[in-house]
Amino acid sequence: MTTIQQVLFELETDYMGHPYYLTGHALYTALARRVDAQARRSLNVSTGVFVPGEYGAYPESHSHDGYGGKLGMSLPPVESYEDVFVCRDAAQRWLLDSRPRDAHNTHDVQSHGGRLAFAPKAHFGRPPEHRNSKRTMHWHVHCYLHADGGDEDVLPLSVDVLDGLRVGGGRNYGFGELSLAETQVIDLDDLDYSRVREADNVQLELLSPYVLQSDSPGADSQSVPWWWESDGEFRRRTGRLVAGDECHELAMIDHGQVVGYAGDRPVETAINGIQRVGTHAKFGFGEFRVRPVSKDRVPGRVSIAGPRETVGGER
Amino acid sequence: MVDSAVEADSRDDASTRAEPMVAVYRHDVHKLRARPHASAADSYASVPVNETVPRDADRDAALLSRPAGEPEQTVANHESPYRLSLLTGETAATTERIKATTGGGFRALVTPEDPECLHARWLTSEVPAAFNESVYYPYTSLQYHVLLTAALLHNYRARHAFEDLFLVATTPDVTPNADAVSTRDPKTALAADAVEPHRTVLWTPEMTLHVTATPGDRPAARLGDVPARSFADVWSRLPAHPFDTDGERRWRLLDAQLRRIRSWSAALAYIDEFIELHGSAAGELEGDGA
């Protein structure tokens, strides 16, 4: 049995941490204080993806169709492999076109004495002449936990452990406070992998950075996996893993890139991608999604392939 | 770069009264004047305006920034030709910009007959940044819609199809040009090596973006098979990003936001505004504090 525990937090206060996502290491550190030694040893924590608390429609590949209601404020049901990833991509493709999707999905940036922070909520629909009519959108953070083999009884972590974490810069001064919105446990072995299994060709979408080198003690250097294919160079970046007073430099392949798949066991690879690969996978690095090549990840491309006379908004 | 003026075939040149690369910068004058398309005038200040852009470049540029199909009003209470800023959440129409348009200040964006001069003016003017490309989608930008339309048309006229196009991201030359770039006037743009006529769609002191079929050895990512709201995807696939995301937190912050924005004209307007507010002149304390 391979279980993951999905956790959705609501951001309560301004956040001054890593801007791409909440690092798995920050979440792990916050959780580690609240669990016993066995759990600390076996717990693996993904990155926390920022999700706008908005209404949405299930993506085309989801096992459910159409309007999804409060998609960004809840954990949608997970029956197929694709369902795991609805909120794991920064572009948040489920946001409704009938609402200002890019405004919902862009953080409001606040300055605190020159330090830039993300606001926990955003207000909409209030031009100067209608100051009273506004609505508020709350940012959420989506992550998942799993335990090393043999220690599955560590999960699920309880509401008491998950509620009220503080993460990022200024966390001892009230910044980066998370409340628990929802959590659910999923057995990866029960999911439907047919879209991956039946695809003629798949590619991999890197959802978190892949660590090539870390100067953390005991960390191995990695080469680019042999089963990744690319026409050109991968975009690389550096990063840091801060452990107490020590700061470890990382060399990474940046997330967001799409690579070809040269292996021949896509379903196993897909499960590995959820559990992550490479150095520091315990802290969220090396997450990826397997995607059939024929399925374009940009919604709207397929539907406009035919004649397209109307373009929205011309008048 | 292919010289499109020579390469272009003549079939589209007859469809507009103005030369096509001039007409493209005049095709949305009715939006600057807050008039609906249906009742748009066919001339302004004695030059032909609001002409249909050849080769469907206008439609394709629109599909880069807003959904296909029947539009819906996405922001209640803002049925207005003025753009809303993704950065501030407020209307981008400052008093100066409104004054500039009501006083005919956009004439300089319309009347020149030299296509490269028109490109340089649209690239550097703040006036069209006050307007959206559709009242239904107020976070889109008329300025970047027109620049994207011109870039597509210029490539199409050089016989490149949409699927052959790339987004190219470059870092502007180091000083002394850096000072000149920050002034962002049309003359400097015309002279700048970093600016390619019609194909440069964003020109800021920190980064320059181009839409072209001839990326050369510059960092480039394909736009895809057909136009769609794909900015976040194309940006994420660039083999190198033009600013120092490893070194400075503000660039990580901008990069993180650009991976979230799907509309092209909204994303380009966001970069423009972010760099104006948080660019090198601004300065920020470092570290993610994690």
Interface residues (C-beta under 8 A of the other chain):
Chain A: M16 G17 H18 P19 Y20 T23 H25 A26 A90 A91 Q92 R93 D97 S98 R99 P100 R101 D102 A103 N105 T106 H107 D108 V109 G113 G114 R115 L116 A122 H123 F124 G125 R126 P127 P128 H130 S133 V167 G168 G169 G170 R171 G232 E233 F234 R235 R237 T238 G239 R240 V242 G256 Q257 V258 D296 R297 V298 P299 G300 R301 S303 I304 A305 R308 T310 V311 G312 G313 E314 R315
Chain B: P36 H37 A38 R59 A62 L63 R66 P67 A68 G69 E70 P71 E72 T74 V75 A76 N77 H78 S80 L84 L86 L87 G89 T91 E133 S134 V135 Y136 Y137 P138 Y139 T140 G224 D225 V226 P227 A228 R229 S230 A232 D233 S236 R237 L238 P239 A240 H241 T245 D246 R249 R250 R252 L253 D255 A256 Q257 R259 R260 I261 R262 S263 A266 A267 Y270 H278 G283 E284 L285 G287 D288 G289 A290
